[in-house]
Amino acid sequence: MSEEKEHPTIKEAQDNVDISKANSEFLAVGVITYKTLGINKEFALACMQELATRRKNGEDFNYEDYIDEEIKKFPTRNDTDFIKVSKSLLNKSKIKNPFIIKK
């Protein structure tokens, strides 16, 4: 009997995200994840590129301040409580419609 996966892995989810259609808060969380945990660098770079493109095209989402303010909520590396960090990232993942699946 094979078990179906209830949730995709982070890599599977990222591979199925059409970054150009994802909301800006989700893209900022991609950057926050890299800056706080040091993971998913390529995804974070793609998110930053898309945020910069949107700014150039007139979007007024202040992603720099959003990222800075959210990072301040994380514990420092010397005092890292990984359960707290994980819960914070899980709360960020509840942003409305973060995944737009490629078709």
C-alpha positions in Angstrom: 0.0 0.0 0.0 1.5 3.3 -1.0 0.8 6.4 1.0 0.0 9.6 -0.8 1.9 12.7 0.3 -0.4 15.2 2.0 1.9 18.1 1.4 4.6 18.7 -1.2 8.2 19.2 -0.1 9.6 22.7 -0.2 11.6 21.9 -3.4 8.5 20.4 -5.0 6.4 23.4 -4.1 9.0 25.8 -5.4 9.3 23.9 -8.6 5.6 24.4 -9.2 5.4 28.0 -8.3 5.1 30.5 -11.2 7.0 33.3 -9.5 5.6 35.9 -11.9 2.1 35.1 -10.5 3.0 34.6 -6.8 2.0 37.5 -4.5 4.8 39.8 -3.3 4.5 38.8 0.4 5.2 35.2 -0.6 8.2 36.3 -2.6 9.5 38.3 0.4 9.1 35.2 2.6 11.4 33.4 0.1 14.0 36.0 0.8 13.4 35.9 4.5 13.9 32.1 4.6 17.3 32.4 3.0 18.4 35.3 5.1 17.4 33.7 8.4 18.1 30.0 7.7 20.6 30.1 4.8 18.5 27.8 2.6 17.0 28.0 -0.8 19.5 30.6 -2.1 18.5 30.2 -5.8 14.8 30.5 -4.9 15.5 33.6 -2.8 17.5 35.2 -5.7 14.6 34.5 -8.1 12.2 36.1 -5.6 14.3 39.2 -5.3 14.6 39.5 -9.0 10.8 39.3 -9.4 10.3 41.9 -6.6 12.8 44.3 -8.2 11.0 43.8 -11.6 7.7 44.6 -10.0 9.1 47.7 -8.4 10.5 48.8 -11.7 7.0 48.3 -13.2 5.3 50.5 -10.6 4.4 48.2 -7.7 4.6 50.0 -4.4 5.1 47.0 -2.1 7.9 48.0 0.2 9.6 44.6 0.3 12.9 45.9 1.8 11.2 47.2 4.9 8.9 44.1 5.0 11.9 41.8 4.9 13.8 43.8 7.5 10.9 44.0 9.9 10.1 40.3 9.6 13.8 39.3 10.1 13.9 41.3 13.3 11.3 39.0 14.7 13.6 36.0 14.4 16.0 35.0 17.2 19.7 35.7 16.7 21.9 32.8 15.6 23.5 32.6 19.0 20.1 32.2 20.6 18.3 30.2 18.0 15.1 28.4 19.1 14.4 26.3 16.0 10.9 25.5 17.2 10.1 29.2 17.3 11.7 29.8 13.9 9.8 26.9 12.4 6.5 28.2 13.8 7.2 31.7 12.5 7.9 30.4 9.0 4.7 28.2 9.2 2.7 31.3 10.0 4.3 33.1 7.1 3.3 30.3 4.8 -0.4 31.0 5.5 -0.3 34.1 3.3 -3.3 34.1 1.1 -2.8 32.1 -2.1 1.0 32.0 -2.1 1.3 29.2 -4.6 0.2 29.6 -8.1 0.7 26.3 -9.8 2.3 26.3 -13.2 0.1 24.8 -15.9 
